[in-house]
Amino acid sequence: MAKQAKKNWSKHSQLLVPLLSIALIILFNAFRDPSFFSIEVTTNNAGSTVLTGNLISILNGASELAILAMGMTLVTAACGGQDISVGALAAIAGSVFVKVLRAGEITPLAIALGFVACCAVAMAFGAFNGTLVSVFKIQPMIATLVLFTCGRSVAYWINGGATPTVESPLINAIGSFIPGVPVPTPIIIVIITAIVLSLVFKFTTLGLYTQAVGINQRAARLNGINTTGIKLLSFMILGACCAIAGVIAVSRLSLINHETLLLDIEMDAILAVAIGGNALGGGKFKVAGSVLGAYAIQALTITLYAMKVPSTDVKAYKAIVIILIVVIGSPVVKAKLNQLWKKLTAGKAGKEAAA
């Protein structure tokens, strides 16, 4: 029984840091303002009944970050490094999406074609990054620096240097609410993306192989795993996540602005992976932890804005809190806490034996 409990603990302990982070934010807001997490039912401008409140804002606002964190987790696990070009790649995908939609009437078929096109382009750029990492053995952060530097310029060229709009009720539904559905559409898209990834991990060996490559690439190769292919695939999946995030971001505003679309989100995506308890050096991973990390970051941001912290100071306060969270979840602190736990449990077992 004790061994089974220990096994279950080790299986879920990775989620401890993001869950603790969210719990502390909830506790802080419970004392600061008990109504902070209240949910209200209101009617929006379109006449639909929708849910509103800070909790909905957190879940909705973190949608793009949560989706990018899922893909970033795979790249981190397989390659032991991070992709810093996800914001730029999302801008490219968003530009392609808008380009396709502006070619004719905006219909469900046009939106589907636009999504497929931007997915294909983003996955191609992801494959480019993956080739630099897996074939040419370039460190991921350096390899993706190329697209980080030029990606937004590419997005600028796709639409001829303009910031075109794509006004349509269908686009508005993707970025806000589907008529008759009270939950924001981006939240639903996050759930669908998470379910698809979960099914992929359940019915394929992708998760196991990704973990094996990240833990010991040489051993994985000797066991017949195509390490180059796994790394390449992880970047392509991240490319697809960038496309989804880009479509959501474009749909929120009904336009594409290559300079500001998901600006600096790559840093938050890396932090979400770290807060999620995933080793930034690769290996064992939990996508759920990264998603929780994304929501923890967004909850912190909404909390700071609710406290009337100036927007210019929010990043500084976020940095302080995130440093504390990352330090608490660091291997050194975890090892110390494990030692302390062993001492406490050993002492308790000794007293019970003596009794």
C-alpha positions as CSV (number, residue, x, y, z in Angstrom):
1,M,0.0,0.0,0.0
2,A,2.8,2.4,0.9
3,K,4.6,1.6,-2.3
4,Q,1.5,2.2,-4.4
5,A,0.9,5.6,-2.6
6,K,4.5,6.5,-3.3
7,K,4.1,5.6,-6.9
8,N,0.9,7.7,-7.2
9,W,2.6,10.6,-5.5
10,S,5.6,10.6,-7.9
11,K,3.2,10.3,-10.8
12,H,1.2,13.4,-9.8
13,S,3.8,15.4,-7.9
14,Q,4.9,17.2,-11.1
15,L,1.6,19.1,-11.0
16,L,2.2,20.3,-7.5
17,V,3.9,23.5,-8.4
18,P,1.3,24.8,-10.9
19,L,-1.5,23.7,-8.7
20,L,0.1,25.4,-5.7
21,S,0.7,28.5,-7.7
22,I,-3.0,28.7,-8.7
23,A,-4.1,27.9,-5.1
24,L,-2.0,30.7,-3.7
25,I,-3.4,33.2,-6.2
26,I,-7.0,32.0,-5.4
27,L,-6.2,32.3,-1.6
28,F,-4.7,35.8,-2.0
29,N,-7.8,37.0,-4.0
30,A,-10.2,35.4,-1.6
31,F,-8.8,37.6,1.2
32,R,-8.3,40.7,-1.1
33,D,-11.7,40.5,-2.8
34,P,-14.1,37.6,-2.2
35,S,-16.0,38.4,-5.3
36,F,-12.9,38.2,-7.5
37,F,-13.8,34.8,-8.9
38,S,-17.5,35.3,-9.2
39,I,-19.2,34.4,-12.5
40,E,-22.1,36.4,-13.9
41,V,-24.6,35.7,-16.6
42,T,-25.1,38.7,-18.9
43,T,-26.3,39.5,-22.4
44,N,-23.7,40.7,-24.9
45,N,-24.1,43.1,-27.8
46,A,-25.3,40.4,-30.1
47,G,-28.2,39.6,-27.7
48,S,-26.7,36.2,-26.6
49,T,-26.5,35.0,-22.9
50,V,-22.9,34.7,-22.0
51,L,-20.7,34.1,-18.9
52,T,-18.5,37.0,-17.6
53,G,-16.2,37.6,-14.7
54,N,-12.5,37.5,-13.8
55,L,-12.4,33.6,-13.9
56,I,-13.8,33.6,-17.4
57,S,-11.3,36.4,-18.4
58,I,-8.4,34.2,-17.1
59,L,-9.6,31.1,-18.9
60,N,-10.3,33.1,-22.1
61,G,-7.2,35.3,-22.0
62,A,-4.8,32.4,-21.5
63,S,-6.2,30.5,-24.5
64,E,-3.4,31.3,-27.0
65,L,-0.7,30.8,-24.3
66,A,-2.2,27.5,-23.2
67,I,-2.1,26.2,-26.7
68,L,1.4,27.4,-27.4
69,A,2.5,25.9,-24.0
70,M,1.3,22.4,-25.2
71,G,3.5,22.5,-28.3
72,M,6.4,24.1,-26.4
73,T,6.3,21.2,-23.9
74,L,6.9,18.7,-26.6
75,V,9.8,20.6,-28.1
76,T,11.3,21.1,-24.7
77,A,10.9,17.4,-23.8
78,A,12.4,16.1,-27.0
79,C,15.2,18.7,-27.7
80,G,16.1,20.0,-24.3
81,G,15.6,23.6,-25.5
82,Q,13.0,26.1,-26.3
83,D,11.5,27.7,-29.4
84,I,11.6,31.5,-29.1
85,S,9.9,32.1,-32.5
86,V,6.4,31.0,-31.5
87,G,5.0,34.6,-31.5
88,A,6.5,35.4,-34.9
89,L,5.3,32.1,-36.3
90,A,1.8,32.8,-35.0
91,A,1.9,36.2,-36.8
92,I,2.9,34.5,-40.0
93,A,0.1,32.0,-39.6
94,G,-2.4,34.8,-38.9
95,S,-1.3,36.7,-42.0
96,V,-1.8,33.6,-44.2
97,F,-5.2,33.1,-42.6
98,V,-6.2,36.7,-43.4
99,K,-4.8,36.5,-46.9
100,V,-6.9,33.5,-47.7
101,L,-10.1,35.0,-46.2
102,R,-9.7,38.3,-48.1
103,A,-9.4,36.4,-51.4
104,G,-13.2,36.0,-51.5
105,E,-16.4,35.9,-49.4
106,I,-15.9,34.8,-45.8
107,T,-17.8,31.5,-45.5
108,P,-17.3,28.4,-43.3
109,L,-15.5,26.7,-46.2
110,A,-13.2,29.8,-46.7
111,I,-12.4,29.7,-42.9
112,A,-11.6,26.0,-43.1
113,L,-9.3,26.5,-46.1
114,G,-7.7,29.5,-44.4
115,F,-7.0,27.4,-41.3
116,V,-5.6,24.5,-43.3
117,A,-3.4,26.9,-45.3
118,C,-2.0,28.6,-42.2
119,C,-1.5,25.3,-40.5
120,A,0.5,24.0,-43.5
121,V,2.7,27.1,-43.6
122,A,3.3,27.1,-39.8
123,M,4.2,23.4,-39.8
124,A,6.6,24.0,-42.8
125,F,8.3,26.8,-40.8
126,G,8.3,24.4,-37.8
127,A,9.9,21.8,-39.9
128,F,12.6,24.4,-40.9
129,N,13.3,25.0,-37.2
130,G,13.2,21.3,-36.5
131,T,15.7,20.6,-39.3
132,L,18.2,23.1,-37.9
133,V,17.9,21.4,-34.5
134,S,17.6,17.7,-35.4
135,V,19.8,17.5,-38.5
136,F,22.3,20.3,-38.1
137,K,22.5,19.9,-34.3
138,I,22.0,23.6,-33.6
139,Q,20.8,24.5,-30.1
140,P,17.0,25.1,-30.2
141,M,17.1,28.7,-28.9
142,I,19.8,29.7,-31.4
143,A,18.1,27.8,-34.3
144,T,14.8,29.5,-33.7
145,L,16.4,32.9,-33.3
146,V,16.4,33.1,-37.1
147,L,12.6,33.0,-37.3
148,F,12.3,35.2,-34.2
149,T,14.3,37.9,-35.9
150,C,12.7,37.8,-39.4
151,G,9.3,36.2,-38.8
152,R,7.2,39.3,-38.3
153,S,8.8,40.8,-41.4
154,V,7.6,37.8,-43.3
155,A,4.1,38.3,-41.8
156,Y,4.3,41.9,-43.0
157,W,5.2,40.9,-46.6
158,I,2.4,38.3,-46.9
159,N,-0.3,41.1,-46.9
160,G,1.7,43.7,-48.7
161,G,2.7,45.6,-45.6
162,A,-0.9,46.3,-44.7
163,T,-3.0,45.5,-41.6
164,P,-6.2,44.3,-43.3
165,T,-9.4,43.6,-41.4
166,V,-11.6,40.5,-41.8
167,E,-15.0,41.7,-40.4
168,S,-17.5,38.8,-40.3
169,P,-19.9,37.3,-37.8
170,L,-18.1,34.0,-38.3
171,I,-14.8,35.4,-37.4
172,N,-16.2,37.2,-34.4
173,A,-17.7,33.9,-33.3
174,I,-14.2,32.3,-33.3
175,G,-12.7,35.2,-31.3
176,S,-15.6,35.7,-28.9
177,F,-18.8,33.7,-28.6
178,I,-20.7,31.3,-30.8
179,P,-24.4,32.4,-30.7
180,G,-26.2,30.4,-28.1
181,V,-23.0,29.2,-26.4
182,P,-22.3,31.1,-23.1
183,V,-18.6,30.0,-22.9
184,P,-16.0,32.0,-25.0
185,T,-15.0,30.1,-28.1
186,P,-11.2,30.3,-27.4
187,I,-11.8,28.2,-24.2
188,I,-13.6,25.6,-26.3
189,I,-10.7,25.5,-28.8
190,V,-8.2,24.9,-26.0
191,I,-10.3,22.0,-24.7
192,I,-10.5,20.5,-28.2
193,T,-6.7,20.9,-28.7
194,A,-6.0,19.3,-25.4
195,I,-8.3,16.3,-26.2
196,V,-6.7,15.8,-29.6
197,L,-3.2,15.8,-28.0
198,S,-4.4,13.4,-25.3
199,L,-5.8,11.0,-27.8
200,V,-2.5,11.1,-29.8
201,F,-0.5,10.3,-26.7
202,K,-3.0,7.5,-25.7
203,F,-3.1,5.7,-29.0
204,T,0.4,6.3,-30.3
205,T,3.9,6.0,-28.9
206,L,4.7,9.7,-29.5
207,G,4.7,10.6,-25.8
208,L,6.9,7.7,-24.8
209,Y,9.3,8.2,-27.7
210,T,9.5,12.0,-27.0
211,Q,10.4,11.3,-23.4
212,A,12.9,8.7,-24.3
213,V,14.7,11.0,-26.8
214,G,14.8,13.8,-24.2
215,I,16.2,11.6,-21.4
216,N,18.9,9.8,-23.4
217,Q,19.1,10.4,-27.1
218,R,21.8,7.8,-27.7
219,A,20.0,5.1,-25.8
220,A,16.8,5.9,-27.7
221,R,18.6,5.6,-31.0
222,L,20.1,2.3,-30.0
223,N,16.6,1.1,-29.2
224,G,15.4,1.9,-32.7
225,I,13.8,5.2,-32.1
226,N,14.2,7.8,-34.9
227,T,15.4,10.6,-32.8
228,T,15.7,13.0,-35.8
229,G,12.1,12.3,-36.7
230,I,10.8,12.8,-33.2
231,K,12.5,16.2,-32.8
232,L,11.2,17.2,-36.3
233,L,7.7,16.1,-35.4
234,S,7.7,18.0,-32.1
235,F,8.5,21.3,-34.0
236,M,5.8,20.6,-36.5
237,I,3.2,20.0,-33.8
238,L,4.3,23.3,-32.2
239,G,3.9,24.9,-35.6
240,A,0.3,23.7,-35.7
241,C,-0.2,25.1,-32.2
242,C,1.1,28.4,-33.4
243,A,-1.4,28.4,-36.3
244,I,-4.3,27.8,-33.9
245,A,-3.1,30.5,-31.6
246,G,-2.6,32.9,-34.5
247,V,-6.2,32.2,-35.8
248,I,-7.6,32.9,-32.3
249,A,-5.6,36.2,-32.0
250,V,-6.7,37.4,-35.4
251,S,-10.3,36.5,-34.7
252,R,-10.3,38.4,-31.4
253,L,-9.6,41.7,-33.2
254,S,-10.8,40.9,-36.8
255,L,-7.5,42.1,-38.2
256,I,-3.9,41.2,-38.4
257,N,-1.2,43.4,-37.0
258,H,2.1,41.7,-37.5
259,E,4.0,43.9,-35.1
260,T,1.8,43.4,-32.0
261,L,0.1,40.0,-32.5
262,L,1.1,37.8,-29.5
263,L,4.1,39.9,-28.9
264,D,6.5,38.5,-26.3
265,I,4.3,35.4,-25.7
266,E,7.3,33.1,-26.3
267,M,8.7,34.1,-22.9
268,D,5.4,33.3,-21.2
269,A,5.2,30.0,-23.0
270,I,8.6,29.0,-21.7
271,L,7.6,30.1,-18.2
272,A,4.4,28.1,-18.4
273,V,6.4,25.0,-19.2
274,A,8.8,25.7,-16.3
275,I,6.0,26.4,-13.8
276,G,4.3,23.2,-15.1
277,G,7.1,21.2,-13.5
278,N,8.7,20.2,-16.8
279,A,12.5,19.9,-16.9
280,L,13.8,22.6,-19.3
281,G,16.7,20.3,-20.1
282,G,14.3,17.7,-21.7
283,G,12.9,14.3,-20.8
284,K,9.9,13.6,-18.6
285,F,7.0,16.0,-19.3
286,K,3.3,16.7,-18.5
287,V,1.3,18.8,-21.0
288,A,-1.3,19.3,-18.3
289,G,1.3,21.0,-16.1
290,S,2.2,23.5,-18.8
291,V,-1.5,24.3,-19.4
292,L,-1.9,24.9,-15.6
293,G,1.2,27.1,-15.7
294,A,-0.3,29.2,-18.5
295,Y,-3.5,29.7,-16.4
296,A,-1.3,30.6,-13.4
297,I,0.5,33.3,-15.4
298,Q,-2.8,34.7,-16.7
299,A,-4.4,34.6,-13.2
300,L,-1.4,36.6,-11.9
301,T,-1.8,39.1,-14.7
302,I,-5.5,39.6,-14.1
303,T,-4.9,39.9,-10.3
304,L,-2.4,42.7,-10.9
305,Y,-4.7,44.6,-13.1
306,A,-7.5,44.2,-10.6
307,M,-5.2,45.7,-8.0
308,K,-4.8,48.8,-10.2
309,V,-1.2,48.1,-10.9
310,P,0.0,50.3,-13.8
311,S,0.4,48.3,-17.1
312,T,4.0,49.5,-17.2
313,D,4.7,47.8,-13.9
314,V,2.9,44.6,-14.4
315,K,5.8,42.8,-16.0
316,A,8.1,43.7,-13.1
317,Y,5.7,42.3,-10.5
318,K,5.1,39.2,-12.6
319,A,8.8,38.6,-12.9
320,I,9.2,38.7,-9.1
321,V,6.3,36.3,-8.4
322,I,7.4,34.0,-11.2
323,I,11.0,33.9,-9.9
324,L,9.6,32.7,-6.6
325,I,7.5,30.1,-8.2
326,V,10.3,28.7,-10.4
327,V,12.7,28.7,-7.4
328,I,10.2,26.7,-5.3
329,G,9.9,24.2,-8.1
330,S,13.6,23.9,-8.8
331,P,15.4,20.6,-8.4
332,V,17.4,21.9,-5.4
333,V,14.4,23.0,-3.4
334,K,12.5,19.8,-4.4
335,A,15.4,17.7,-3.2
336,K,15.5,19.5,0.2
337,L,11.7,19.1,0.6
338,N,11.9,15.4,-0.2
339,Q,14.7,15.0,2.4
340,L,12.5,16.8,4.9
341,W,9.5,14.7,4.1
342,K,11.6,11.5,4.4
343,K,12.8,12.6,7.9
344,L,9.3,13.4,9.0
345,T,7.8,10.1,7.7
346,A,10.8,8.2,9.2
347,G,10.3,9.8,12.6
348,K,6.6,9.1,12.5
349,A,7.2,5.4,11.5
350,G,9.7,5.1,14.4
351,K,7.2,6.4,17.0
352,E,4.5,4.0,15.7
353,A,6.9,1.1,15.9
354,A,7.9,2.0,19.5
355,A,4.3,2.3,20.5
